[in-house]
Amino acid sequence: MAVDSEYLMQFVEETSFYNRIVLSHLLPSNLWDPLPHFLQTWLRNYLAGTLLYFISGFLWCFYIYYLKLNVYLPREAIPTRKAMLLQISVAMKAMPWYTLLPTVSEYMIESGWTKCYSRIGEVSWFLYFVSIAVYLVLVEFGLAFHPLDGILQAVPHVVALFIVPIHFTTHLGLLFMEAIWTANIHDCIHGNIWPVMGAGYHTIHHTTYKHNYGHYTIWMDWMFGSLRDPLLQEDDNKAE
């Protein structure tokens, strides 16, 4: 069913508002204002994603490697400066592609192709929270395969837009949480909080590529028999 163009303009106005907030504070207007809306949105996502990467990475390293030295990791286990710079280089090369997917998803929402709605008041609070729960369950089916790991982890968020009615701003907030979560599960520090799919589980995924495909929790891997516990893995390694 076609969506009224006036209704779709609410999405465009909201994304334009976000574009102005980010771009006007980071770039001269003559560099971004003439760009088409799609490119403005991608540029906003790219710059905001890059800032988020460096700010969260700096705070995380400062806390883990300096304030909590020898608490989570011994000094000798801290990555070298060369290793850190290599990882930063890889991330920066991938960032344009990482931020393209949410840009495309916003375009599809603005075009009326998804089940997104603009205002929470359009549904009851009960349906709002039920839709978030179903949305997150669908996201749990997200699979991560090297070398497109970072991009594919966000794919379920896009697929869910065509299945579950979801509030647009809430969708953007969940994508933001996804970015934080992706960084968290790659920090090699296993929190061991059941049933969270922490870094210990995800590290095994990058070792075997046959286990621990889950997103936020271990439930889907437990259901489909692909779960491998990092503590049991550590015991097996010691036994060998």
Residue, then its C-alpha position, 0 to 999 in steps of 0.5 A: m500500500a502506498v504511503d502518503s508523501e506528506y507523511l513520508m516528509q516527516f522522515v525526511e525532515e527528521t533526517s535533515f534535522y540530524n544532518r544539520i546538527v552534525l554537519s553544521h558543527l563539523l563542516p562549513s555549510n558550502l561543503w555539505d549544503p549543496l549535496p543531495h540529501f542521500l549524500q548528506t545523510w551518508l556524510r553525517n553517518y560517516l563523520a558521526g561514526t568516526l567520532l564515535y569510534f575515536i571517542s569511545g575507543f579512547l575512553w575504553c583504552f584509557y579505562i582498561y589499559y590505564l585506570k584498570l591496568n592489571v585488573y582486566l589485562p596484564r601489562e604484557a597483554i596490552p596491544t602495542r602502539k603499532a597494533m593499535l594503529l593497524q587496527i585504526s587504519v583498518a577501521m578507517k578504510a572500512m568506515p565508509w562502507y560501515t556507514l553506507l548501510p544505515t544510510v541506505s536504510e534511512y533512504m528506504i524508510e523515507s521512500g515508504w518501503t518499510k514498516c517504520y512509523s514516525r511518531i510513537g503516538e501512532v501506536s499504543w505503548f504496549l504495541y511499541f514495546v512489543s514491536i521492539a521486543v520482536y525487532l530485537v529477537l529478529v536481530e538475534f538471528g544476525l550472522a557475522f562472517h569474516p570479512l564483512d563482519g561489521i557490516l553484516q552485524a547491522v543487516p538484521h536491523v535493516v531486514a527487521l524494518f520490512i517485517v516489524p512496525i518500528h518507531f523511526t527514532t527508536h530504530l536509529g537509537l538501536l543502530f547507535m547501540e549496535a555500534i557501541w555493542t560491536a566495539n564491546i564484543h571485540d575488546c577481548i574482555h570476557g564479562n561472563i554475564w549470562p546470557v550475554m554474548g560477550a567478547g569471550y564468546h565472540t572471540i571464539h567466533h573469529t577463531t572457528y567461524k563455526h560457533n557463537y553467531g549470536h548478537y546480544t545473547i547466546w540463546m540462538d546459538w544454544m537453540f541451534g547447537s552452535l554455542r561454545d563456552p569460552l570458559l570450557q574452551e579455556d579448559d580445553n586449551k589448558a588440557e592440551 
